[in-house]
Amino acid sequence: MLSSFRGLVLRHLRLPVAGPEAALGNILTRGFASGFLDEAKVTPAAHFEKDLGLDSLDTVELVMALEEEFGVEIPDAEADKIASVKDAVQYLMSNPLAK
C-alpha cells in the first residue's frame, strides 16, 4: 500500500508547477484525491489527519515526496510540525534550499 501510495504522490509531483503551493496542490488534489480524498476538502487550511483523513504514515510519505521534489532534507523535528497544507507550503517557502 505505501509503495503504491508513494508512487502516486511522486507521479503527480513531477507536473510542472509554479512553486511549493502549486506542487502541494497537485500532490493532494491529483494524487491523493484521485483515490483517497474528496477534492473539495483540500484547502490551504486543511489538516492532513483531521480534515483529510491521512494517517501518520501517509503524512510521512508526503513529507518524503516533498523532500525529493524540492531537493531539501526536512529534519524530523520540522517534519513533525507539518500537519496541514499551509504548514507544508510555509516550510518550503521559508527554506532557501528548496528548488
PyRosetta script that sets phi, psi and omega in degrees:
from pyrosetta import init, pose_from_sequence

init()
pose = pose_from_sequence("MLSSFRGLVLRHLRLPVAGPEAALGNILTRGFASGFLDEAKVTPAAHFEKDLGLDSLDTVELVMALEEEFGVEIPDAEADKIASVKDAVQYLMSNPLAK")
pose.set_psi(1, -47.6)
pose.set_omega(1, -176.6)
pose.set_phi(2, -65.8)
pose.set_psi(2, -37.7)
pose.set_omega(2, -179.1)
pose.set_phi(3, -68.0)
pose.set_psi(3, -38.7)
pose.set_omega(3, 177.5)
pose.set_phi(4, -69.7)
pose.set_psi(4, -35.8)
pose.set_omega(4, 178.1)
pose.set_phi(5, -63.6)
pose.set_psi(5, -45.6)
pose.set_omega(5, 179.8)
pose.set_phi(6, -63.6)
pose.set_psi(6, -42.2)
pose.set_omega(6, 177.9)
pose.set_phi(7, -60.8)
pose.set_psi(7, -40.1)
pose.set_omega(7, 178.1)
pose.set_phi(8, -62.2)
pose.set_psi(8, -44.5)
pose.set_omega(8, 178.8)
pose.set_phi(9, -62.8)
pose.set_psi(9, -50.5)
pose.set_omega(9, -175.3)
pose.set_phi(10, -65.4)
pose.set_psi(10, -36.6)
pose.set_omega(10, 178.9)
pose.set_phi(11, -58.8)
pose.set_psi(11, -40.8)
pose.set_omega(11, -177.3)
pose.set_phi(12, -83.7)
pose.set_psi(12, -17.9)
pose.set_omega(12, 175.2)
pose.set_phi(13, -69.6)
pose.set_psi(13, -28.0)
pose.set_omega(13, -174.3)
pose.set_phi(14, -79.0)
pose.set_psi(14, 1.7)
pose.set_omega(14, 175.7)
pose.set_phi(15, -68.4)
pose.set_psi(15, 145.1)
pose.set_omega(15, 176.9)
pose.set_phi(16, -64.2)
pose.set_psi(16, 129.3)
pose.set_omega(16, -177.5)
pose.set_phi(17, -138.2)
pose.set_psi(17, 165.1)
pose.set_omega(17, -177.2)
pose.set_phi(18, -85.5)
pose.set_psi(18, -19.5)
pose.set_omega(18, -178.2)
pose.set_phi(19, 170.1)
pose.set_psi(19, -170.2)
pose.set_omega(19, -175.8)
pose.set_phi(20, -56.9)
pose.set_psi(20, -42.0)
pose.set_omega(20, -177.8)
pose.set_phi(21, -64.2)
pose.set_psi(21, -43.8)
pose.set_omega(21, 178.8)
pose.set_phi(22, -67.0)
pose.set_psi(22, -39.8)
pose.set_omega(22, 179.1)
pose.set_phi(23, -62.7)
pose.set_psi(23, -44.9)
pose.set_omega(23, -179.8)
pose.set_phi(24, -65.4)
pose.set_psi(24, -38.6)
pose.set_omega(24, 176.1)
pose.set_phi(25, -60.7)
pose.set_psi(25, -41.7)
pose.set_omega(25, 177.5)
pose.set_phi(26, -64.3)
pose.set_psi(26, -41.9)
pose.set_omega(26, 179.6)
pose.set_phi(27, -58.9)
pose.set_psi(27, -51.7)
pose.set_omega(27, -173.3)
pose.set_phi(28, -73.7)
pose.set_psi(28, -48.4)
pose.set_omega(28, -174.9)
pose.set_phi(29, -77.9)
pose.set_psi(29, -34.5)
pose.set_omega(29, -179.5)
pose.set_phi(30, -94.6)
pose.set_psi(30, -36.2)
pose.set_omega(30, -178.3)
pose.set_phi(31, -81.6)
pose.set_psi(31, -67.7)
pose.set_omega(31, -177.1)
pose.set_phi(32, -69.9)
pose.set_psi(32, -43.4)
pose.set_omega(32, -172.6)
pose.set_phi(33, -64.0)
pose.set_psi(33, -28.5)
pose.set_omega(33, -177.4)
pose.set_phi(34, -61.6)
pose.set_psi(34, -27.9)
pose.set_omega(34, -179.5)
pose.set_phi(35, -133.0)
pose.set_psi(35, -14.6)
pose.set_omega(35, -171.2)
pose.set_phi(36, -123.8)
pose.set_psi(36, -28.1)
pose.set_omega(36, -170.6)
pose.set_phi(37, -122.9)
pose.set_psi(37, 156.0)
pose.set_omega(37, 169.7)
pose.set_phi(38, -84.7)
pose.set_psi(38, 116.8)
pose.set_omega(38, -176.4)
pose.set_phi(39, -55.4)
pose.set_psi(39, -31.1)
pose.set_omega(39, -178.7)
pose.set_phi(40, -64.3)
pose.set_psi(40, -22.5)
pose.set_omega(40, -179.5)
pose.set_phi(41, -84.2)
pose.set_psi(41, -13.6)
pose.set_omega(41, -177.5)
pose.set_phi(42, -83.6)
pose.set_psi(42, 102.8)
pose.set_omega(42, 179.6)
pose.set_phi(43, -132.5)
pose.set_psi(43, 165.5)
pose.set_omega(43, 178.2)
pose.set_phi(44, -57.3)
pose.set_psi(44, -30.0)
pose.set_omega(44, -178.3)
pose.set_phi(45, -89.8)
pose.set_psi(45, -2.2)
pose.set_omega(45, -175.5)
pose.set_phi(46, -64.7)
pose.set_psi(46, 126.9)
pose.set_omega(46, 175.9)
pose.set_phi(47, -83.7)
pose.set_psi(47, 134.2)
pose.set_omega(47, -175.5)
pose.set_phi(48, -57.8)
pose.set_psi(48, -47.9)
pose.set_omega(48, -176.7)
pose.set_phi(49, -84.0)
pose.set_psi(49, -51.3)
pose.set_omega(49, -174.1)
pose.set_phi(50, -68.7)
pose.set_psi(50, -44.4)
pose.set_omega(50, -174.5)
pose.set_phi(51, -94.6)
pose.set_psi(51, -35.6)
pose.set_omega(51, -173.9)
pose.set_phi(52, -103.0)
pose.set_psi(52, -10.0)
pose.set_omega(52, 176.3)
pose.set_phi(53, 75.4)
pose.set_psi(53, 17.0)
pose.set_omega(53, 177.1)
pose.set_phi(54, -77.7)
pose.set_psi(54, 140.0)
pose.set_omega(54, 177.1)
pose.set_phi(55, -90.1)
pose.set_psi(55, 179.8)
pose.set_omega(55, -175.3)
pose.set_phi(56, -62.7)
pose.set_psi(56, -34.6)
pose.set_omega(56, 178.2)
pose.set_phi(57, -68.7)
pose.set_psi(57, -38.8)
pose.set_omega(57, 176.0)
pose.set_phi(58, -60.3)
pose.set_psi(58, -42.0)
pose.set_omega(58, -179.3)
pose.set_phi(59, -65.6)
pose.set_psi(59, -40.1)
pose.set_omega(59, 176.6)
pose.set_phi(60, -62.0)
pose.set_psi(60, -44.0)
pose.set_omega(60, 178.4)
pose.set_phi(61, -61.6)
pose.set_psi(61, -39.6)
pose.set_omega(61, 178.5)
pose.set_phi(62, -63.6)
pose.set_psi(62, -44.9)
pose.set_omega(62, 178.7)
pose.set_phi(63, -62.6)
pose.set_psi(63, -41.6)
pose.set_omega(63, 178.3)
pose.set_phi(64, -62.3)
pose.set_psi(64, -40.2)
pose.set_omega(64, 178.7)
pose.set_phi(65, -65.3)
pose.set_psi(65, -39.7)
pose.set_omega(65, 177.4)
pose.set_phi(66, -64.0)
pose.set_psi(66, -41.6)
pose.set_omega(66, 178.1)
pose.set_phi(67, -58.9)
pose.set_psi(67, -45.6)
pose.set_omega(67, -178.2)
pose.set_phi(68, -66.8)
pose.set_psi(68, -45.2)
pose.set_omega(68, -177.5)
pose.set_phi(69, -65.7)
pose.set_psi(69, -41.1)
pose.set_omega(69, -174.2)
pose.set_phi(70, -99.9)
pose.set_psi(70, 3.3)
pose.set_omega(70, 174.8)
pose.set_phi(71, 64.4)
pose.set_psi(71, 36.1)
pose.set_omega(71, 179.3)
pose.set_phi(72, -125.4)
pose.set_psi(72, 158.7)
pose.set_omega(72, 171.3)
pose.set_phi(73, -108.6)
pose.set_psi(73, 121.0)
pose.set_omega(73, 179.9)
pose.set_phi(74, -96.6)
pose.set_psi(74, 111.5)
pose.set_omega(74, -179.8)
pose.set_phi(75, -58.2)
pose.set_psi(75, 149.8)
pose.set_omega(75, -178.4)
pose.set_phi(76, -53.2)
pose.set_psi(76, -41.2)
pose.set_omega(76, -179.0)
pose.set_phi(77, -61.6)
pose.set_psi(77, -36.7)
pose.set_omega(77, 178.2)
pose.set_phi(78, -77.3)
pose.set_psi(78, -40.3)
pose.set_omega(78, 179.7)
pose.set_phi(79, -60.1)
pose.set_psi(79, -36.0)
pose.set_omega(79, 179.1)
pose.set_phi(80, -64.1)
pose.set_psi(80, -22.6)
pose.set_omega(80, -179.6)
pose.set_phi(81, -86.4)
pose.set_psi(81, -13.0)
pose.set_omega(81, -178.7)
pose.set_phi(82, -85.9)
pose.set_psi(82, 99.9)
pose.set_omega(82, -175.9)
pose.set_phi(83, -123.1)
pose.set_psi(83, -0.8)
pose.set_omega(83, -178.3)
pose.set_phi(84, -147.3)
pose.set_psi(84, 168.3)
pose.set_omega(84, 176.4)
pose.set_phi(85, -58.0)
pose.set_psi(85, -46.0)
pose.set_omega(85, -179.5)
pose.set_phi(86, -60.0)
pose.set_psi(86, -43.7)
pose.set_omega(86, 179.3)
pose.set_phi(87, -59.0)
pose.set_psi(87, -44.6)
pose.set_omega(87, -178.4)
pose.set_phi(88, -64.3)
pose.set_psi(88, -45.4)
pose.set_omega(88, -180.0)
pose.set_phi(89, -63.0)
pose.set_psi(89, -45.0)
pose.set_omega(89, -179.9)
pose.set_phi(90, -61.6)
pose.set_psi(90, -41.7)
pose.set_omega(90, 179.6)
pose.set_phi(91, -62.4)
pose.set_psi(91, -48.1)
pose.set_omega(91, -177.9)
pose.set_phi(92, -65.7)
pose.set_psi(92, -38.3)
pose.set_omega(92, 179.6)
pose.set_phi(93, -68.1)
pose.set_psi(93, -30.0)
pose.set_omega(93, -178.6)
pose.set_phi(94, -88.0)
pose.set_psi(94, -6.9)
pose.set_omega(94, -178.1)
pose.set_phi(95, -94.5)
pose.set_psi(95, 110.8)
pose.set_omega(95, -176.4)
pose.set_phi(96, -66.1)
pose.set_psi(96, -17.1)
pose.set_omega(96, -179.0)
pose.set_phi(97, -87.8)
pose.set_psi(97, -9.9)
pose.set_omega(97, -179.3)
pose.set_phi(98, -66.3)
pose.set_psi(98, 132.2)
pose.set_omega(98, -179.0)
pose.set_phi(99, -72.2)
pose.dump_pdb("model.pdb")
